[in-house]
Amino acid sequence: MNLERVVFGFFIILALSLNYAFVAGGVEAPAHHNVWILTLAIIINLVATGLKLGDRSQTGALLLASGLVAGLLLITARVVWIIVESDDGGPPDAGGMADIVSIATGALVANIVATVILVGDTLLSRR
Amino acid sequence: MTPTSDLDRVTMIVLRYMRRPLFVLLFVYSVGIIGMALIPGRVVDGEATHMNLFHAFYFFTYTATTTGFGELPGGFSDEQRLWTIFCLYMGVIAWFYAIGSLIRLFQNPNFIQALDEFRFARRVDRNREPFVILCGFGDTGSLLARGLSDHRMRAVILDSDPERIKALGVRDYAVAMPGLRADASKPKHLLAAGVKHPACRALVTLTNDDDVNLKIAVMARHLNPRLRVICRSTSSRHEATLRTLDNVTVVDPFEIFAQLVCRAIARPDLHNLNSWFVGAHGVELGVPVQVPRGDWILCGYGRMGHWIHHHMQAQGIRLRIIDPDAEASSVGEDTPLIQAHADRTALQAAGIDDAAGIVAGTNRDSDNLSTLLSVAELNPETFCIVRQNSHENQVAFDAARADLVLQHSLTTARRILKLLISPLVQELIDWLAEGEPALTETVVERLRAAVGTQPPHLWSVRLNPDEAPAVTEYLDRDGAIALGPLCRDARAFPQRLPCEALAIRRQGRSIMLPEPDDPLEAGDEILFCGVHWVEHMLQATLHNPYTLRYVVTGVDSPRGYVFTWLQGERKVPGRRPH
């Protein structure tokens, strides 16, 4: 067992889990989506991307790319949240919420790709 | 005079054939449309209407092509109807004439040939994968193309026989193999086949005519001096000319065949290894055919017979020759010659009872097969080597009772394939042939340990940034890699992958049977023999710097910057060796 693999796997899978936790629920229902989970997902994603930096292998490059896509989309979702938030600090309306959740779903796909690559690479090396 | 391209020729032929029909159509259309526009139509409000030019064209278009929508856009007057009848017949006749000319054009052999050449040249030109030009698609050519296809190597094929090119069309090759019916000795066709193409790896001339082969080889040398040429030649006069040209390899099918026959007799262990390498059917590594010692009978003393005689003498094996046309002077004094066809009496006269073996080597398959039958009757113990001339007779030879069937088109194709795909294999075989038999035994033992009973897979790897980026980088930054560690299995460190490095080519020199501790250098070409899946495993090692570092050092080094930094921090205070 390799400590780097454990930590690396932990952050990548946690990023995927948090992303799903945010996206799960009705697309237009603000009550189903928590802004704290979204923020946490962004932070974990950035940490995971940071851990990927410096890998010179082909799979490493693909993992970094998927991490960058997920980070970009999640940050976009957070920015949209700030824009569509009502002035009194209440949750966004249904239309704004749908935008945020669909962008975050895009990030979920990137996170799934990263996890599949990680699992595939580990299974193929079989050691 | 400017050179004309194939496209120019196609355009020229189309224009020449279609000029008159197009003029006829134009004329009939003009007359019909103008007439329709001038002829007065129905009278409305006391004034004759006229069809405008666009409506006339519309009407004529559907009439001349016999579509006939009716009287559009309005009803016609009787004058117009009269003109319509004229238009209809003229238009239909003009169209039939034009279509007939078009069909004749498509059946014109010059047009078909020009179009084929144009398409062929375009396909070759657009190809970016490495390829080989094959001139001649006979037995040897098609066997070679099959072998190249198995190795995923493309070929471009030229043959002057249209039947052979048609045969090419129905083959199921794994890669694209464009073919053209053309005389390969014409430089125009060689250029179309890509003699100057940057991805062209070699030109192989395999036609049955030595003069044509020589001509192609010389043409190709002039068109592209750096191109490798492999030339089939059976005449010593041509061979002398060809050998003076550099980059030209001469392949004499009869010599290769004779060499193989003599090796099978004198060095069965090496013959066994060689057949195992090329994947011959039913060959088990390390179980050579037991060939008896003694005098041999050779039936047929043509070009191939001469070569066999020459090689046999070099090996110290005595021959008795049966040939109806051979001269006693050409055979030599110490070799008995029976001037007859190889039938029962001739075989008995040659002493079939005490002969160790017989080589039925005439250029007629029926003679060789009937000789086999006589031998089976007279002395079934005799070892029989038979020459198969035509690939079509395969089934008959499979059924015949022969200890060894050799087909010269197949042996030639295999030799050329080896030269093209892995030249180191042939070098290794020749090196083993010169060395002691114990050396061959070592190779066989090592291969048996590595590969076992599985079919062998030969491949070579160049340690350059394209094929092995991880290795060149490691050699640049960290130092030496030995051959042994490179072949370790990353999944089960430190076990070895089931493969064996047979030879290394380094700066023009070849190192045969390298040891596991031998250090590697950038630019080396290594010939491997192993189980099929090993190539992919080894490729992963050659490409992935982390896998390479792991198999070489056994340490799984950190991948990202963060962990590299962390490990550095952890190491420094404790100073513990990892």
Chai-1 contact restraints between the chains, C-beta under 6 A:
chainA,res_idxA,chainB,res_idxB,connection_type,confidence,min_distance_angstrom,max_distance_angstrom,comment,restraint_id
A,N2,B,D556,contact,1.0,0.0,6.0,A-B,restraint_1
A,E4,B,P558,contact,1.0,0.0,6.0,A-B,restraint_2
A,E4,B,F563,contact,1.0,0.0,6.0,A-B,restraint_3
A,L51,B,G560,contact,1.0,0.0,6.0,A-B,restraint_4
A,L51,B,V562,contact,1.0,0.0,6.0,A-B,restraint_5
A,K52,B,G560,contact,1.0,0.0,6.0,A-B,restraint_6
A,L53,B,G560,contact,1.0,0.0,6.0,A-B,restraint_7
A,L53,B,Y561,contact,1.0,0.0,6.0,A-B,restraint_8
A,G54,B,G560,contact,1.0,0.0,6.0,A-B,restraint_9
A,G54,B,Y561,contact,1.0,0.0,6.0,A-B,restraint_10
A,D55,B,R559,contact,1.0,0.0,6.0,A-B,restraint_11
A,D55,B,G560,contact,1.0,0.0,6.0,A-B,restraint_12
A,R56,B,P545,contact,1.0,0.0,6.0,A-B,restraint_13
A,S57,B,N544,contact,1.0,0.0,6.0,A-B,restraint_14
A,S57,B,Y546,contact,1.0,0.0,6.0,A-B,restraint_15
A,R126,B,R491,contact,1.0,0.0,6.0,A-B,restraint_16
A,R127,B,R491,contact,1.0,0.0,6.0,A-B,restraint_17
